[in-house]
Amino acid sequence: MVDARAQALLDFVRRNFTAGAAAEITLDTPLLSERLIDSMGIALLAAFIEEQFDVAFDGTELRKGRLETIRDIVAMIDRNS
């Protein structure tokens, strides 16, 4: 079972970044290395995370490869909330 935060992130990524993508997005899908999210997408995702979860997120960790998956992002939200 996926928790509500992970589900919200999955829904956001699927809705905004997977147009035409054949593969299913999961909690462990690499967002950057699979090229699902580009630099503009990082900014959009960061804004969503800040608004939805009230957690400061500038995307730097995602760009550096430290937060590659939805599971990683949820763990970051847990650490910072």
Residue frames as qw, qx, qy, qz and C-alpha x, y, z in Angstrom:
[[0.000, 0.887, 0.462, 0.000, 0.00, 0.00, 0.00],
 [0.410, 0.362, 0.006, 0.837, 1.29, 3.44, -0.96],
 [0.192, -0.555, -0.482, 0.650, 0.99, 6.23, 1.62],
 [0.251, 0.874, 0.394, -0.133, -0.89, 9.43, 0.74],
 [0.097, -0.829, 0.292, 0.467, 2.24, 11.54, 0.16],
 [0.345, -0.218, 0.788, 0.462, 3.77, 9.00, -2.20],
 [0.377, 0.545, 0.739, 0.121, 0.45, 8.67, -4.03],
 [0.143, 0.926, 0.157, -0.311, 0.17, 12.45, -4.42],
 [0.167, -0.666, 0.534, 0.494, 3.70, 12.59, -5.85],
 [0.397, 0.079, 0.852, 0.333, 3.07, 9.64, -8.18],
 [0.333, 0.744, 0.577, -0.049, -0.14, 11.25, -9.43],
 [0.031, 0.905, -0.096, -0.414, 1.63, 14.58, -9.97],
 [0.248, -0.459, 0.704, 0.482, 4.53, 13.00, -11.89],
 [0.395, 0.295, 0.841, 0.224, 2.20, 10.84, -13.98],
 [0.259, 0.839, 0.448, -0.168, -0.06, 13.78, -14.78],
 [0.053, 0.943, -0.123, -0.304, 2.71, 16.25, -15.63],
 [0.106, -0.698, 0.644, 0.294, 5.66, 14.28, -16.98],
 [0.467, -0.094, 0.869, 0.130, 4.60, 11.03, -18.63],
 [0.631, 0.580, 0.070, -0.510, 2.71, 12.07, -21.73],
 [0.728, 0.538, -0.380, -0.190, 3.35, 9.29, -24.20],
 [0.068, -0.518, 0.833, -0.185, 5.54, 7.29, -21.83],
 [0.747, -0.012, -0.589, -0.309, 4.96, 3.57, -22.10],
 [0.479, 0.020, -0.770, 0.421, 6.54, 2.47, -18.83],
 [0.521, -0.737, -0.405, -0.144, 4.64, 2.57, -15.56],
 [0.093, 0.624, -0.416, 0.655, 5.97, 5.05, -13.01],
 [0.752, -0.429, -0.493, 0.087, 6.53, 3.47, -9.59],
 [0.488, -0.869, 0.049, 0.066, 8.00, 4.58, -6.27],
 [0.677, -0.446, 0.401, 0.427, 11.40, 3.39, -7.49],
 [0.641, 0.631, 0.279, 0.336, 11.45, 4.75, -11.05],
 [0.463, -0.314, 0.052, 0.827, 14.52, 7.00, -11.52],
 [0.260, 0.858, 0.362, -0.255, 13.05, 10.36, -12.49],
 [0.066, 0.857, -0.318, -0.400, 16.13, 12.07, -13.89],
 [0.259, -0.381, 0.813, 0.356, 18.20, 9.22, -15.27],
 [0.409, 0.396, 0.814, 0.120, 15.09, 7.91, -17.06],
 [0.090, 0.027, 0.290, 0.952, 14.64, 11.46, -18.38],
 [0.098, -0.662, -0.739, -0.076, 11.10, 11.78, -17.10],
 [0.191, -0.937, -0.211, 0.202, 11.87, 15.16, -15.53],
 [0.572, 0.464, -0.016, 0.676, 14.08, 17.90, -16.98],
 [0.289, -0.013, -0.343, 0.894, 15.28, 21.13, -15.36],
 [0.357, -0.263, -0.131, -0.887, 11.91, 22.84, -15.87],
 [0.731, -0.319, -0.551, -0.246, 10.22, 19.77, -14.45],
 [0.534, -0.129, -0.578, 0.604, 12.42, 19.96, -11.36],
 [0.046, -0.106, 0.179, -0.977, 11.20, 23.51, -10.76],
 [0.601, -0.258, -0.344, -0.674, 7.58, 22.40, -11.19],
 [0.745, -0.237, -0.617, 0.090, 8.06, 19.41, -8.87],
 [0.353, -0.007, -0.480, 0.803, 9.81, 21.59, -6.28],
 [0.291, -0.199, 0.017, -0.936, 6.90, 24.05, -6.28],
 [0.729, -0.268, -0.480, -0.407, 4.43, 21.19, -5.87],
 [0.659, -0.155, -0.624, 0.390, 6.38, 19.71, -2.95],
 [0.144, 0.062, -0.352, 0.923, 6.64, 23.07, -1.20],
 [0.456, -0.199, -0.116, -0.860, 2.94, 23.81, -1.66],
 [0.776, -0.192, -0.508, -0.319, 1.58, 20.32, -0.97],
 [0.807, -0.245, -0.467, 0.267, 3.83, 19.28, 1.92],
 [0.253, -0.953, 0.068, -0.154, 5.05, 22.63, 3.32],
 [0.805, -0.343, 0.238, 0.422, 8.67, 21.52, 2.92],
 [0.129, 0.856, -0.324, -0.381, 11.36, 23.76, 1.44],
 [0.784, 0.060, 0.545, 0.290, 12.71, 22.05, -1.68],
 [0.171, 0.783, -0.236, -0.550, 14.78, 23.79, -4.34],
 [0.880, 0.458, -0.028, -0.118, 15.56, 20.78, -6.49],
 [0.101, 0.770, -0.629, 0.036, 19.31, 20.80, -5.83],
 [0.537, -0.280, 0.781, -0.151, 19.21, 17.37, -4.21],
 [0.810, 0.418, 0.379, -0.157, 17.29, 16.01, -7.18],
 [0.504, 0.818, -0.271, -0.056, 19.78, 17.50, -9.65],
 [0.074, -0.665, 0.736, -0.109, 22.69, 15.97, -7.74],
 [0.634, 0.105, -0.741, -0.195, 21.10, 12.53, -7.98],
 [0.019, -0.142, 0.803, -0.579, 20.46, 12.22, -4.26],
 [0.515, 0.304, 0.547, -0.586, 16.71, 12.18, -4.71],
 [0.070, 0.182, -0.768, -0.610, 16.19, 10.08, -7.78],
 [0.242, -0.315, -0.880, -0.261, 12.86, 8.40, -6.99],
 [0.481, -0.600, -0.227, -0.597, 9.48, 9.14, -5.42],
 [0.817, -0.415, -0.362, 0.172, 10.56, 6.94, -2.49],
 [0.547, 0.035, -0.203, 0.812, 13.65, 9.17, -2.00],
 [0.083, -0.453, -0.095, -0.883, 11.52, 12.31, -2.10],
 [0.671, -0.583, -0.327, -0.321, 9.06, 10.95, 0.49],
 [0.771, -0.281, -0.322, 0.473, 12.02, 10.11, 2.78],
 [0.308, 0.215, -0.073, 0.924, 13.27, 13.69, 2.35],
 [0.380, -0.566, -0.233, -0.694, 9.82, 15.04, 3.22],
 [0.787, -0.490, -0.373, 0.041, 9.84, 12.86, 6.36],
 [0.653, -0.099, -0.240, 0.712, 13.26, 14.22, 7.38],
 [0.176, 0.167, 0.014, 0.970, 12.27, 17.84, 6.83],
 [0.405, -0.521, -0.346, -0.667, 8.75, 17.98, 8.22]]
